[in-house]
Amino acid sequence: MALKLPYFRGVYMRDGLPTKINGRETGIVNLDTIRGNGTHWVAYLKHGFDVEYFDSFGNLRPPIELQQYFDSGPYTTNVVYNFFPKQKNNTVNCGHLCLDFLATRKNVFNNRQ
């Protein structure tokens, strides 16, 4: 079954993001660098001035590279993030939880202009 995520831009490493963010987009980012093997997956959803940032460990702000990317569009964004953890320590399901976040939030584009 395909998720059909609206405005899905892609999957990136934190230092391999596109140059500018779109007005509406979603994506998944690994917090490791391009030279690394990968560490932890996070997701985001941008709609207008707002970005919803999801980290499955909860209560963690986006790293500076992601914050700069969020602000690379034509206007500064308001970033909100989840406070409660969805992932337990010593587990490796962060990628699945990112997909779940995007799948459950995809209707936000239908409800906002």
N, CA, C and O atoms as CSV, one atom per row, in Angstrom:
chain,resi,resn,atom,element,x,y,z
A,1,MET,N,N,0.831,-1.173,0.000
A,1,MET,CA,C,0.000,0.000,0.000
A,1,MET,C,C,0.885,1.249,0.000
A,1,MET,O,O,1.768,1.387,0.846
A,2,ALA,N,N,0.650,2.141,-0.933
A,2,ALA,CA,C,1.415,3.385,-1.022
A,2,ALA,C,C,0.845,4.419,-0.068
A,2,ALA,O,O,-0.370,4.515,0.107
A,3,LEU,N,N,1.724,5.186,0.543
A,3,LEU,CA,C,1.278,6.217,1.485
A,3,LEU,C,C,0.739,7.462,0.784
A,3,LEU,O,O,-0.128,8.146,1.328
A,4,LYS,N,N,1.234,7.763,-0.403
A,4,LYS,CA,C,0.809,8.944,-1.157
A,4,LYS,C,C,0.847,10.204,-0.296
A,4,LYS,O,O,-0.170,10.868,-0.090
A,5,LEU,N,N,2.030,10.513,0.195
A,5,LEU,CA,C,2.216,11.687,1.045
A,5,LEU,C,C,2.207,12.951,0.191
A,5,LEU,O,O,3.028,13.075,-0.718
A,6,PRO,N,N,1.304,13.888,0.459
A,6,PRO,CA,C,1.258,15.109,-0.347
A,6,PRO,C,C,2.491,15.974,-0.108
A,6,PRO,O,O,2.983,16.097,1.014
A,7,TYR,N,N,2.969,16.562,-1.183
A,7,TYR,CA,C,4.096,17.499,-1.145
A,7,TYR,C,C,5.377,16.873,-0.578
A,7,TYR,O,O,6.205,17.580,-0.003
A,8,PHE,N,N,5.543,15.566,-0.735
A,8,PHE,CA,C,6.743,14.898,-0.213
A,8,PHE,C,C,7.943,15.293,-1.056
A,8,PHE,O,O,7.977,15.023,-2.256
A,9,ARG,N,N,8.922,15.928,-0.435
A,9,ARG,CA,C,10.103,16.423,-1.153
A,9,ARG,C,C,11.190,15.366,-1.249
A,9,ARG,O,O,11.879,15.279,-2.266
A,10,GLY,N,N,11.355,14.552,-0.193
A,10,GLY,CA,C,12.376,13.534,-0.253
A,10,GLY,C,C,12.943,13.159,1.101
A,10,GLY,O,O,12.450,13.569,2.152
A,11,VAL,N,N,14.013,12.354,1.033
A,11,VAL,CA,C,14.728,11.868,2.215
A,11,VAL,C,C,16.159,12.382,2.105
A,11,VAL,O,O,16.811,12.202,1.077
A,12,TYR,N,N,16.644,13.020,3.166
A,12,TYR,CA,C,17.946,13.687,3.116
A,12,TYR,C,C,18.747,13.441,4.388
A,12,TYR,O,O,18.205,13.048,5.421
A,13,MET,N,N,20.037,13.679,4.285
A,13,MET,CA,C,20.894,13.783,5.456
A,13,MET,C,C,20.864,15.255,5.873
A,13,MET,O,O,20.567,16.117,5.047
A,14,ARG,N,N,21.160,15.552,7.115
A,14,ARG,CA,C,20.988,16.924,7.612
A,14,ARG,C,C,21.863,17.945,6.888
A,14,ARG,O,O,21.510,19.123,6.832
A,15,ASP,N,N,22.990,17.519,6.337
A,15,ASP,CA,C,23.845,18.453,5.601
A,15,ASP,C,C,23.701,18.273,4.089
A,15,ASP,O,O,24.562,18.715,3.328
A,16,GLY,N,N,22.628,17.634,3.657
A,16,GLY,CA,C,22.378,17.439,2.231
A,16,GLY,C,C,20.997,17.902,1.808
A,16,GLY,O,O,20.443,17.409,0.826
A,17,LEU,N,N,20.442,18.850,2.551
A,17,LEU,CA,C,19.107,19.367,2.250
A,17,LEU,C,C,19.133,20.233,0.994
A,17,LEU,O,O,20.178,20.786,0.653
A,18,PRO,N,N,18.006,20.359,0.304
A,18,PRO,CA,C,17.947,21.278,-0.836
A,18,PRO,C,C,18.278,22.709,-0.399
A,18,PRO,O,O,18.339,23.006,0.794
A,19,THR,N,N,18.489,23.581,-1.373
A,19,THR,CA,C,18.870,24.962,-1.073
A,19,THR,C,C,17.754,25.749,-0.419
A,19,THR,O,O,17.991,26.459,0.558
A,20,LYS,N,N,16.531,25.638,-0.942
A,20,LYS,CA,C,15.410,26.420,-0.420
A,20,LYS,C,C,14.198,25.525,-0.184
A,20,LYS,O,O,13.942,24.585,-0.937
A,21,ILE,N,N,13.463,25.837,0.873
A,21,ILE,CA,C,12.252,25.101,1.207
A,21,ILE,C,C,11.072,25.651,0.391
A,21,ILE,O,O,11.037,26.834,0.052
A,22,ASN,N,N,10.131,24.791,0.090
A,22,ASN,CA,C,8.908,25.205,-0.598
A,22,ASN,C,C,7.870,25.674,0.406
A,22,ASN,O,O,8.007,25.424,1.604
A,23,GLY,N,N,6.843,26.348,-0.066
A,23,GLY,CA,C,5.768,26.815,0.800
A,23,GLY,C,C,4.993,25.686,1.442
A,23,GLY,O,O,4.494,25.806,2.561
A,24,ARG,N,N,4.899,24.583,0.713
A,24,ARG,CA,C,4.261,23.372,1.234
A,24,ARG,C,C,5.180,22.204,0.899
A,24,ARG,O,O,5.506,21.966,-0.264
A,25,GLU,N,N,5.588,21.487,1.926
A,25,GLU,CA,C,6.410,20.305,1.675
A,25,GLU,C,C,6.516,19.462,2.932
A,25,GLU,O,O,6.343,19.950,4.048
A,26,THR,N,N,6.804,18.190,2.724
A,26,THR,CA,C,7.111,17.273,3.817
A,26,THR,C,C,8.412,16.577,3.479
A,26,THR,O,O,8.811,16.521,2.315
A,27,GLY,N,N,9.070,16.049,4.490
A,27,GLY,CA,C,10.314,15.349,4.246
A,27,GLY,C,C,10.769,14.573,5.467
A,27,GLY,O,O,10.248,14.728,6.572
A,28,ILE,N,N,11.761,13.734,5.222
A,28,ILE,CA,C,12.390,12.940,6.279
A,28,ILE,C,C,13.886,13.213,6.223
A,28,ILE,O,O,14.483,13.246,5.147
A,29,VAL,N,N,14.481,13.406,7.392
A,29,VAL,CA,C,15.895,13.783,7.465
A,29,VAL,C,C,16.603,12.902,8.477
A,29,VAL,O,O,16.097,12.657,9.573
A,30,ASN,N,N,17.797,12.424,8.087
A,30,ASN,CA,C,18.646,11.715,9.027
A,30,ASN,C,C,19.560,12.737,9.676
A,30,ASN,O,O,20.111,13.601,8.995
A,31,LEU,N,N,19.726,12.646,10.985
A,31,LEU,CA,C,20.517,13.631,11.716
A,31,LEU,C,C,22.015,13.430,11.583
A,31,LEU,O,O,22.788,14.221,12.123
A,32,ASP,N,N,22.441,12.401,10.884
A,32,ASP,CA,C,23.860,12.192,10.603
A,32,ASP,C,C,24.250,13.050,9.388
A,32,ASP,O,O,23.396,13.642,8.729
A,33,THR,N,N,25.546,13.101,9.112
A,33,THR,CA,C,26.037,13.820,7.948
A,33,THR,C,C,26.110,12.879,6.743
A,33,THR,O,O,25.954,11.665,6.877
A,34,ILE,N,N,26.346,13.452,5.586
A,34,ILE,CA,C,26.460,12.669,4.356
A,34,ILE,C,C,27.560,11.617,4.464
A,34,ILE,O,O,27.442,10.540,3.880
A,35,ARG,N,N,28.614,11.913,5.194
A,35,ARG,CA,C,29.742,10.977,5.336
A,35,ARG,C,C,29.462,9.823,6.299
A,35,ARG,O,O,30.193,8.833,6.317
A,36,GLY,N,N,28.403,9.954,7.097
A,36,GLY,CA,C,28.090,8.925,8.088
A,36,GLY,C,C,27.173,7.844,7.551
A,36,GLY,O,O,26.712,7.909,6.411
A,37,ASN,N,N,26.918,6.856,8.381
A,37,ASN,CA,C,26.054,5.737,8.019
A,37,ASN,C,C,24.597,5.961,8.396
A,37,ASN,O,O,23.730,5.161,8.045
A,38,GLY,N,N,24.329,7.045,9.110
A,38,GLY,CA,C,22.969,7.328,9.568
A,38,GLY,C,C,22.859,7.103,11.060
A,38,GLY,O,O,23.476,6.191,11.610
A,39,THR,N,N,22.067,7.945,11.712
A,39,THR,CA,C,21.918,7.826,13.163
A,39,THR,C,C,20.453,7.776,13.577
A,39,THR,O,O,20.009,6.801,14.184
A,40,HIS,N,N,19.707,8.819,13.253
A,40,HIS,CA,C,18.332,8.948,13.756
A,40,HIS,C,C,17.502,9.720,12.733
A,40,HIS,O,O,17.947,10.746,12.217
A,41,TRP,N,N,16.306,9.232,12.441
A,41,TRP,CA,C,15.416,9.854,11.461
A,41,TRP,C,C,14.408,10.763,12.139
A,41,TRP,O,O,13.854,10.423,13.184
A,42,VAL,N,N,14.172,11.929,11.535
A,42,VAL,CA,C,13.144,12.871,11.970
A,42,VAL,C,C,12.320,13.254,10.738
A,42,VAL,O,O,12.718,12.970,9.608
A,43,ALA,N,N,11.185,13.891,10.959
A,43,ALA,CA,C,10.325,14.286,9.845
A,43,ALA,C,C,9.833,15.712,10.070
A,43,ALA,O,O,9.853,16.227,11.187
A,44,TYR,N,N,9.394,16.330,8.988
A,44,TYR,CA,C,8.820,17.669,9.079
A,44,TYR,C,C,7.691,17.818,8.068
A,44,TYR,O,O,7.612,17.106,7.068
A,45,LEU,N,N,6.837,18.759,8.370
A,45,LEU,CA,C,5.709,19.092,7.513
A,45,LEU,C,C,5.609,20.612,7.504
A,45,LEU,O,O,5.412,21.225,8.553
A,46,LYS,N,N,5.741,21.225,6.334
A,46,LYS,CA,C,5.671,22.683,6.227
A,46,LYS,C,C,4.417,23.073,5.472
A,46,LYS,O,O,4.149,22.566,4.383
A,47,HIS,N,N,3.658,23.975,6.058
A,47,HIS,CA,C,2.465,24.503,5.403
A,47,HIS,C,C,2.395,25.992,5.704
A,47,HIS,O,O,2.118,26.394,6.834
A,48,GLY,N,N,2.645,26.798,4.694
A,48,GLY,CA,C,2.651,28.246,4.879
A,48,GLY,C,C,3.775,28.695,5.791
A,48,GLY,O,O,4.942,28.377,5.565
A,49,PHE,N,N,3.408,29.439,6.825
A,49,PHE,CA,C,4.400,29.955,7.766
A,49,PHE,C,C,4.792,28.938,8.833
A,49,PHE,O,O,5.707,29.193,9.616
A,50,ASP,N,N,4.125,27.806,8.875
A,50,ASP,CA,C,4.304,26.854,9.973
A,50,ASP,C,C,5.045,25.584,9.552
A,50,ASP,O,O,4.852,25.061,8.454
A,51,VAL,N,N,5.893,25.110,10.455
A,51,VAL,CA,C,6.574,23.824,10.298
A,51,VAL,C,C,6.258,22.991,11.526
A,51,VAL,O,O,6.388,23.455,12.659
A,52,GLU,N,N,5.843,21.761,11.288
A,52,GLU,CA,C,5.685,20.790,12.367
A,52,GLU,C,C,6.884,19.845,12.263
A,52,GLU,O,O,7.053,19.142,11.266
A,53,TYR,N,N,7.701,19.842,13.300
A,53,TYR,CA,C,8.912,19.016,13.343
A,53,TYR,C,C,8.649,17.842,14.275
A,53,TYR,O,O,8.166,18.013,15.394
A,54,PHE,N,N,8.974,16.650,13.793
A,54,PHE,CA,C,8.726,15.442,14.581
A,54,PHE,C,C,10.028,14.705,14.852
A,54,PHE,O,O,10.742,14.319,13.926
A,55,ASP,N,N,10.324,14.516,16.117
A,55,ASP,CA,C,11.430,13.668,16.564
A,55,ASP,C,C,10.818,12.636,17.496
A,55,ASP,O,O,10.214,12.998,18.506
A,56,SER,N,N,10.962,11.377,17.179
A,56,SER,CA,C,10.289,10.321,17.933
A,56,SER,C,C,10.722,10.241,19.388
A,56,SER,O,O,10.021,9.628,20.193
A,57,PHE,N,N,11.852,10.839,19.754
A,57,PHE,CA,C,12.258,10.872,21.152
A,57,PHE,C,C,11.563,12.002,21.911
A,57,PHE,O,O,11.566,12.009,23.142
A,58,GLY,N,N,10.980,12.934,21.208
A,58,GLY,CA,C,10.187,13.987,21.821
A,58,GLY,C,C,10.989,15.068,22.513
A,58,GLY,O,O,12.100,14.837,22.991
A,59,ASN,N,N,10.396,16.268,22.558
A,59,ASN,CA,C,10.934,17.416,23.265
A,59,ASN,C,C,12.356,17.787,22.835
A,59,ASN,O,O,13.182,18.185,23.657
A,60,LEU,N,N,12.625,17.651,21.537
A,60,LEU,CA,C,13.933,18.019,20.997
A,60,LEU,C,C,13.734,18.985,19.837
A,60,LEU,O,O,12.962,18.714,18.918
A,61,ARG,N,N,14.423,20.091,19.886
A,61,ARG,CA,C,14.350,21.073,18.803
A,61,ARG,C,C,15.125,20.568,17.589
A,61,ARG,O,O,16.006,19.718,17.718
A,62,PRO,N,N,14.794,21.094,16.409
A,62,PRO,CA,C,15.546,20.683,15.217
A,62,PRO,C,C,16.989,21.178,15.277
A,62,PRO,O,O,17.254,22.233,15.854
A,63,PRO,N,N,17.921,20.436,14.692
A,63,PRO,CA,C,19.311,20.899,14.649
A,63,PRO,C,C,19.411,22.168,13.792
A,63,PRO,O,O,18.499,22.477,13.024
A,64,ILE,N,N,20.503,22.887,13.926
A,64,ILE,CA,C,20.681,24.173,13.263
A,64,ILE,C,C,20.522,24.070,11.741
A,64,ILE,O,O,19.953,24.971,11.124
A,65,GLU,N,N,21.014,22.993,11.132
A,65,GLU,CA,C,20.894,22.845,9.680
A,65,GLU,C,C,19.427,22.801,9.246
A,65,GLU,O,O,19.056,23.385,8.227
A,66,LEU,N,N,18.609,22.113,10.017
A,66,LEU,CA,C,17.189,22.044,9.690
A,66,LEU,C,C,16.499,23.380,9.953
A,66,LEU,O,O,15.655,23.803,9.161
A,67,GLN,N,N,16.839,24.040,11.035
A,67,GLN,CA,C,16.248,25.346,11.324
A,67,GLN,C,C,16.584,26.330,10.207
A,67,GLN,O,O,15.721,27.092,9.770
A,68,GLN,N,N,17.825,26.315,9.747
A,68,GLN,CA,C,18.213,27.197,8.647
A,68,GLN,C,C,17.452,26.847,7.375
A,68,GLN,O,O,17.044,27.737,6.630
A,69,TYR,N,N,17.261,25.569,7.126
A,69,TYR,CA,C,16.482,25.145,5.962
A,69,TYR,C,C,15.034,25.624,6.080
A,69,TYR,O,O,14.465,26.120,5.107
A,70,PHE,N,N,14.442,25.482,7.252
A,70,PHE,CA,C,13.061,25.935,7.451
A,70,PHE,C,C,12.920,27.433,7.173
A,70,PHE,O,O,11.872,27.877,6.703
A,71,ASP,N,N,13.952,28.205,7.455
A,71,ASP,CA,C,13.928,29.655,7.246
A,71,ASP,C,C,14.454,30.066,5.873
A,71,ASP,O,O,14.617,31.260,5.622
A,72,SER,N,N,14.726,29.116,4.974
A,72,SER,CA,C,15.312,29.440,3.673
A,72,SER,C,C,14.287,29.877,2.636
A,72,SER,O,O,14.657,30.280,1.534
A,73,GLY,N,N,13.028,29.804,2.969
A,73,GLY,CA,C,11.975,30.211,2.032
A,73,GLY,C,C,11.787,31.711,2.031
A,73,GLY,O,O,12.610,32.449,2.571
A,74,PRO,N,N,10.710,32.158,1.427
A,74,PRO,CA,C,10.479,33.603,1.301
A,74,PRO,C,C,10.086,34.282,2.617
A,74,PRO,O,O,10.025,35.510,2.671
A,75,TYR,N,N,9.821,33.519,3.668
A,75,TYR,CA,C,9.454,34.127,4.941
A,75,TYR,C,C,9.876,33.230,6.096
A,75,TYR,O,O,10.008,32.015,5.944
A,76,THR,N,N,10.081,33.842,7.241
A,76,THR,CA,C,10.481,33.102,8.441
A,76,THR,C,C,9.342,32.196,8.890
A,76,THR,O,O,8.170,32.559,8.784
A,77,THR,N,N,9.686,31.044,9.379
A,77,THR,CA,C,8.674,30.077,9.784
A,77,THR,C,C,8.571,29.967,11.292
A,77,THR,O,O,9.508,30.274,12.030
A,78,ASN,N,N,7.419,29.524,11.721
A,78,ASN,CA,C,7.157,29.206,13.117
A,78,ASN,C,C,7.279,27.689,13.250
A,78,ASN,O,O,6.516,26.952,12.624
A,79,VAL,N,N,8.217,27.221,14.046
A,79,VAL,CA,C,8.451,25.781,14.195
A,79,VAL,C,C,7.851,25.295,15.505
A,79,VAL,O,O,8.166,25.817,16.574
A,80,VAL,N,N,6.992,24.299,15.414
A,80,VAL,CA,C,6.474,23.616,16.601
A,80,VAL,C,C,6.971,22.181,16.539
A,80,VAL,O,O,7.195,21.638,15.457
A,81,TYR,N,N,7.137,21.584,17.681
A,81,TYR,CA,C,7.628,20.205,17.710
A,81,TYR,C,C,6.929,19.431,18.806
A,81,TYR,O,O,6.387,20.007,19.749
A,82,ASN,N,N,6.951,18.123,18.666
A,82,ASN,CA,C,6.272,17.249,19.627
A,82,ASN,C,C,7.045,17.204,20.946
A,82,ASN,O,O,8.276,17.175,20.962
A,83,PHE,N,N,6.306,17.200,22.034
A,83,PHE,CA,C,6.940,17.167,23.353
A,83,PHE,C,C,7.029,15.759,23.928
A,83,PHE,O,O,7.900,15.479,24.752
A,84,PHE,N,N,6.145,14.883,23.504
A,84,PHE,CA,C,6.071,13.561,24.115
A,84,PHE,C,C,6.772,12.510,23.259
A,84,PHE,O,O,6.628,12.512,22.036
A,85,PRO,N,N,7.526,11.616,23.886
A,85,PRO,CA,C,8.236,10.581,23.128
A,85,PRO,C,C,7.281,9.531,22.563
A,85,PRO,O,O,6.268,9.182,23.170
A,86,LYS,N,N,7.639,9.045,21.387
A,86,LYS,CA,C,6.927,7.943,20.748
A,86,LYS,C,C,7.831,6.712,20.627
A,86,LYS,O,O,7.369,5.622,20.288
A,87,GLN,N,N,9.121,6.900,20.907
A,87,GLN,CA,C,10.113,5.840,20.756
A,87,GLN,C,C,10.827,5.612,22.078
A,87,GLN,O,O,11.159,6.561,22.789
A,88,LYS,N,N,11.059,4.356,22.399
A,88,LYS,CA,C,11.802,4.006,23.612
A,88,LYS,C,C,13.297,3.987,23.311
A,88,LYS,O,O,13.710,3.754,22.175
A,89,ASN,N,N,14.100,4.237,24.342
A,89,ASN,CA,C,15.552,4.155,24.190
A,89,ASN,C,C,15.950,2.751,23.732
A,89,ASN,O,O,15.277,1.765,24.031
A,90,ASN,N,N,17.049,2.691,23.008
A,90,ASN,CA,C,17.616,1.430,22.514
A,90,ASN,C,C,16.697,0.705,21.537
A,90,ASN,O,O,16.756,-0.520,21.430
A,91,THR,N,N,15.843,1.450,20.819
A,91,THR,CA,C,15.041,0.880,19.742
A,91,THR,C,C,15.405,1.590,18.447
A,91,THR,O,O,15.999,2.668,18.469
A,92,VAL,N,N,15.050,0.988,17.325
A,92,VAL,CA,C,15.457,1.522,16.021
A,92,VAL,C,C,14.270,1.732,15.084
A,92,VAL,O,O,14.390,1.522,13.877
A,93,ASN,N,N,13.141,2.138,15.623
A,93,ASN,CA,C,11.953,2.294,14.793
A,93,ASN,C,C,11.650,3.749,14.434
A,93,ASN,O,O,10.515,4.068,14.080
A,94,CYS,N,N,12.634,4.629,14.518
A,94,CYS,CA,C,12.405,6.051,14.263
A,94,CYS,C,C,11.938,6.318,12.834
A,94,CYS,O,O,11.089,7.184,12.623
A,95,GLY,N,N,12.466,5.604,11.859
A,95,GLY,CA,C,12.036,5.798,10.478
A,95,GLY,C,C,10.572,5.461,10.275
A,95,GLY,O,O,9.849,6.187,9.593
A,96,HIS,N,N,10.136,4.361,10.867
A,96,HIS,CA,C,8.728,3.969,10.787
A,96,HIS,C,C,7.830,5.012,11.455
A,96,HIS,O,O,6.752,5.328,10.952
A,97,LEU,N,N,8.279,5.535,12.579
A,97,LEU,CA,C,7.494,6.546,13.290
A,97,LEU,C,C,7.408,7.850,12.495
A,97,LEU,O,O,6.397,8.549,12.564
A,98,CYS,N,N,8.450,8.180,11.747
A,98,CYS,CA,C,8.410,9.358,10.877
A,98,CYS,C,C,7.358,9.180,9.788
A,98,CYS,O,O,6.585,10.097,9.512
A,99,LEU,N,N,7.327,8.010,9.174
A,99,LEU,CA,C,6.309,7.730,8.155
A,99,LEU,C,C,4.911,7.790,8.753
A,99,LEU,O,O,3.988,8.311,8.128
A,100,ASP,N,N,4.754,7.265,9.952
A,100,ASP,CA,C,3.460,7.307,10.616
A,100,ASP,C,C,3.039,8.755,10.879
A,100,ASP,O,O,1.881,9.114,10.667
A,101,PHE,N,N,3.972,9.578,11.338
A,101,PHE,CA,C,3.676,10.997,11.575
A,101,PHE,C,C,3.188,11.658,10.295
A,101,PHE,O,O,2.156,12.329,10.299
A,102,LEU,N,N,3.915,11.476,9.204
A,102,LEU,CA,C,3.529,12.121,7.951
A,102,LEU,C,C,2.201,11.580,7.429
A,102,LEU,O,O,1.389,12.339,6.900
A,103,ALA,N,N,1.976,10.286,7.571
A,103,ALA,CA,C,0.725,9.688,7.096
A,103,ALA,C,C,-0.481,10.196,7.887
A,103,ALA,O,O,-1.547,10.432,7.319
A,104,THR,N,N,-0.309,10.362,9.183
A,104,THR,CA,C,-1.441,10.810,10.002
A,104,THR,C,C,-1.662,12.316,9.909
A,104,THR,O,O,-2.737,12.797,10.265
A,105,ARG,N,N,-0.674,13.069,9.440
A,105,ARG,CA,C,-0.804,14.525,9.332
A,105,ARG,C,C,-1.055,14.989,7.902
A,105,ARG,O,O,-1.141,16.193,7.662
A,106,LYS,N,N,-1.174,14.076,6.951
A,106,LYS,CA,C,-1.277,14.498,5.555
A,106,LYS,C,C,-2.547,15.288,5.254
A,106,LYS,O,O,-2.590,16.010,4.257
A,107,ASN,N,N,-3.568,15.175,6.075
A,107,ASN,CA,C,-4.785,15.938,5.835
A,107,ASN,C,C,-4.633,17.415,6.163
A,107,ASN,O,O,-5.531,18.199,5.853
A,108,VAL,N,N,-3.519,17.825,6.784
A,108,VAL,CA,C,-3.307,19.223,7.124
A,108,VAL,C,C,-3.339,20.105,5.875
A,108,VAL,O,O,-3.737,21.267,5.949
A,109,PHE,N,N,-2.924,19.562,4.737
A,109,PHE,CA,C,-2.904,20.338,3.506
A,109,PHE,C,C,-4.315,20.546,2.962
A,109,PHE,O,O,-4.558,21.505,2.230
A,110,ASN,N,N,-5.227,19.678,3.303
A,110,ASN,CA,C,-6.614,19.841,2.877
A,110,ASN,C,C,-7.342,20.865,3.737
A,110,ASN,O,O,-8.326,21.460,3.296
A,111,ASN,N,N,-6.871,21.073,4.951
A,111,ASN,CA,C,-7.553,21.949,5.893
A,111,ASN,C,C,-6.953,23.341,5.994
A,111,ASN,O,O,-7.524,24.211,6.651
A,112,ARG,N,N,-5.799,23.570,5.349
A,112,ARG,CA,C,-5.120,24.867,5.437
A,112,ARG,C,C,-4.831,25.375,4.037
A,112,ARG,O,O,-4.622,24.593,3.109
A,113,GLN,N,N,-4.821,26.637,3.901
A,113,GLN,CA,C,-4.477,27.257,2.617
A,113,GLN,C,C,-3.090,27.832,2.668
A,113,GLN,O,O,-2.620,28.398,1.681
